[in-house]
């Protein structure tokens, strides 16, 4: 109950101040993915940075292709409160 209250306060404070942030996040270490939703006004640039930081890699992908990297940055059209999942992509070396 306290963690939900803290999450609400955190979300309310950042939304009120105009910062973009995940509303809900979870990590699945078995498949090296994170799932989160975002507040209104959050763009793909923020989402790509969030995934990169949370997964500790620049080699990741969104399972629904909501955001994609193009020359000049990360682009797409995320929808507020929808859940998105990004996963670290395995490299050939990881599979050896």
C-alpha positions, -999 to 999 in steps of 0.1 A, spaced: 0 0 0 28 24 9 46 17 -24 15 25 -44 11 58 -25 48 66 -32 43 57 -69 12 80 -70 30 109 -54 60 104 -77 38 103 -108 17 132 -97 47 154 -89 65 147 -122 33 151 -143 25 184 -126 60 197 -131 59 186 -168 85 159 -167 80 127 -186 83 95 -167 71 59 -166 39 55 -148 43 17 -142 74 -3 -147 85 -39 -142 115 -59 -151 117 -95 -163 153 -107 -158 146 -140 -175 142 -124 -209 160 -92 -201 129 -70 -208 112 -41 -191 76 -31 -193 63 3 -185 37 29 -195 42 66 -199 24 99 -192 9 121 -218 34 140 -238 62 115 -234 80 110 -266 101 82 -281 134 100 -274 127 97 -236 115 61 -240 146 51 -259 168 67 -233 148 50 -205 152 15 -221 189 20 -228 195 31 -192 173 4 -176 187 -24 -198 223 -11 -197 227 -14 -234 221 5 -266 212 -28 -283 175 -32 -276 142 -32 -293 105 -25 -286 83 -56 -289 56 -36 -307 80 -13 -327 64 18 -311 98 36 -313 126 31 -338 160 47 -341 165 67 -373 192 92 -382 188 120 -357 171 101 -329 144 78 -318 110 83 -334 75 71 -330 41 79 -315 36 64 -280 2 65 -264 -2 76 -228 -10 48 -203 -4 20 -228 21 -6 -217 53 -9 -238 80 -35 -235 116 -31 -246 141 -60 -245 179 -62 -248 188 -78 -281 212 -107 -277 244 -105 -297 260 -133 -315 287 -134 -288 260 -139 -261 248 -170 -279 282 -187 -281 
